């Protein structure tokens, strides 16, 4: 598939690479958001616990001195079809960190293979239809 896309000069824009903040690594089972914030539904009871569990497992794979968000961005950018990533950034240090992940340094093939083991195929929730 990738070769076919490359021949057609198609580029992929990866949006929401931190899964609404979960791959920023700060979610806990006690995480809450202001009333009306969509994350109250997105990370509802059926999703928050499993998300936290999976992110905690991913944290154990992050090589020092890399951060979880950096690893997430580098994983996405390891796909040669990805032309750019649109990460969220609320502070200047987020901007700097996100930019640093685009320095061209790739994850090793071994790390990419390890991260692929964490793939999570979610079924669409009724609220997402």
N, C-alpha and C positions, 0 to 999 in steps of 0.2 A: 504494500500500500504506500509506504513512504516513497519508494522509487517513483511510483506513478504520480504522486503529488509533486515531487521534485521536478519531474519532466514538464509539468504544467505550470511551474513557478508559483505554486500555492504556498502561502505561509500561514502558520497557525498563531493566533493571538490567544495566549493562555490568560484567562480572566479568573479572579478570585483564587489565586494560588494558595492562599492560607486557609481555605475552606471556612470563610466567614470568621476567621480568627483562631480556629482550633489549632492550626499549624504554627501559630505564633507561640504556642506552648503555655499559655496562661489560663486556660480553662480548667475548672475544677468541678466537682459534683455540686458545689455550692454557688457556682456562677449564676448571677442574675443580671438582668438588664432593665432599663427603664420601661414603664408601661408604654405600649405601642411599638416597641422595638421588635423588628421581625425575628430577631434571634430568640425571643421567648418562644416562638413557634418552631423555628428551625432547630433549636437545641432543646426541644421538648423532651418529656420523660422517655420517649422511645428512642431518642437519638443522643442525648447528652452523655449518659453513662457509657454507652459503647464508644462514643467519640473520645471521651477522656481515657478510657481503657486503651484504645488503640494509639492515641497520642503518647501516652506514658510508655508503651512498648517501643514506639518510634524513637523516643528520647534516648533510649538505651543504645541506639545504633549511631547516634551522632558522634562523629570523630572530633576530638579536641583539635583545635580551638573553635571549631565550627559551631554555629547555633542551629537550632531546629528550623527557624525560618530560612536561614541561608541554605541549609540542606534541601529544603523543599524547593526553593528557587533553582538551585543547581540541578536538582533532579529534573525539573521541568525543562530547563535549558539544555539538558543533555540530549533531548530529542532534537535531531537536526531539522525537523520540520517546524519547530517553534521559532517564530520570527521575533516575538516579543512577549513580555509578561506584564500584566497590569496588577501589581500588588497594592494592597491598601497601605497607607502611611499616614499616621496622625502626628508624627513628630519628626523633626529634622534628623534625629539619629536613625529613625526608620528609613528615611530617604537614603542616607549614607550607606546603611547596611544593605538595602536593596540594590543600590548601584554597585556595591562591591561584589555582590554575587554575580554580576554580569561581566566580570573581569576576564572571562574566557577560560578560567581554570575549571576543568571538568571533574566530575566525580569518577572514581575508578570503576571499571566494569564490574568488579566484585561488589562495590557499594551499590551500584545500580541494581544488580541482581538481588542483593539483600533487601533493598527497598521494595522491589517488586513483590516480595513475599508478603508485604503489608497491604497489598491491594484490597480495597473494600468495595465490592459491588453492592450498592444500596438499592433497594427497591424504592420507587417513588412513593412518597407518603401521600395520603389523601389530600392534604393541604397544598401539595405541590403540583397537582394535576392542572 
